[in-house]
Amino acid sequence: MTRKRTQTDARKSKTATLTALLLCVLSVLSLNGCRSTSLTPEPTTSEPKAEAPPSEVPPEITQPAAPEAPTKPAIPRALPESLIVAPAKGQTASRRLEYNTTVRTRAAAGSWQYRVNRRGEIVGFEFSNHGGNPILPPRRDAVRNQFFTRDFQFRFDDRARQDIYLMISDWAPSRDRVFRLSEIVNSVLLFFPRKILPAIVDSGGRHIVTLPTGEEVEFDGGSHEIRAGALSEEPVDLSADRQTRRFPGVEYRGSGIVLRANARGADPRIRTVAAIMPAAGCAAGMACNPCEIPAKDLWDQDGAARFKFSSDNDFERLLVTRCGFSLPAIASGIAVK
C-alpha cells in the first residue's frame, strides 16, 4: 500500500515537472510570437531629429548712396583777366582821378574788352549787348547814329578791394530820336562779401563771369544776354521819356548783399541815395524795404569817387549800425590764387 502510494506520488511529481517544463516552453514561444507580431516594431534606423529653424538674420540694410554732385569740368584760365585771385593785400585805390588805363579787345576769346593800367595790370573788363535779341530788340548801328546798348563794366581800380563794382548803362534815344549822354540810365552795383577780383573766361560759347562773392554769372558769348547764375535781367526800357524810363533791369539773385545806386545821365555814386538789400531777402507776403543810405556816406563826392570802406569789416559795422543786419558767410568752392 505504501509502495503503491509512493509510485503514485512519483508519477504525480514527474507529471508536474513535465507540465511545468511544457508551460515554460509555451511561455517562451508565446513571448517570441508576441515579439514577432508586435504592432509597433522597433525602428531599424533612428528617426531624424527635427532641426531648429534657422535664426532669421535680417538682410544687411544699406542706405542708398547719395548721388554725387556733378563735377564741372575745369575751365582753362590762361588769360590774366580769367584768373581767380584775391584783391591786393592792404592796398586801397588812389584818391586821385587819373586817366591812366588803356582799353584793349580780347577778340580771340570773345568780344569783350579789358582795361590795363600803366603797370600792365588788369583793372577791369567790359562788354555790351548791342541789340537784336529779346533783351534789346533794336540793333546798334553807329553809321545811322543808332546806339542802342546795354553796357556791363566790371571795374577794380588798382586791383584793390576798396573799389570793386559793376556799372550797367542802358542807352535809348530821346523823343527826337537823338542819342544823348543825358539820356543814359546808369546803375552801379557792389557785391559783398568781397572775396576775389571779378574774372571772366570763355567756355562753350558763353562768358562765365565770377563776382566778388565767388558766385558765377553766365552771359551769352554772342549777344551778351544774361543766361544763368547770380544775376537776372529784364529788357531795356526804350521809353522816349527820360524821366520815366526805368533803370537797367538787372537784379542780383545770389546769397550775398548788393548795394545799388541809380542815376540818369550822371554818376550814380554822386548825390544819390543807395539801397542795400539784406541777403535773406524779404519774407513771403511782406513788402521788401531795402536799407537806404545817402551816397555821401558811402563814396567820396569829389575826385575819383572811391568807396569809403576798404575792408568788409568796416562796411559791416556800418550795416549793423544803420541797417540792422550783417554780412553773410558765403561758402564757395573756388580756388583763390
Secondary structure, DSSP 4 states (H G I P E B T S, - for coil): -HHHHHHHHHHHHHHHHHHHHHHHHHHHHHHHHHHHT-SSPPPSSPPPPPPPPPP--PPPP-PPPPPPPPPPPPPP--SGGGS--PPPTT----SS-----EEEE-TTT-S-EEEE-TTS-EEEEEEEE-SSBTTB-SPPBGGGTB--EEEEEEEEGGG-GGGEEEEEEEE---TTS---GGG-EEEEEEEES--S--EEEEETTEEEEE-TTS-EEEEETTT--EEEESEEE------S-TTTPPPP-EEE-SSSEEEEEEEESS-TTSS-EEEEE-TT---TTS----EEEEGGGTB-SSTT--BS--SHHHHHHHIIIIIS--PPP----PPP-
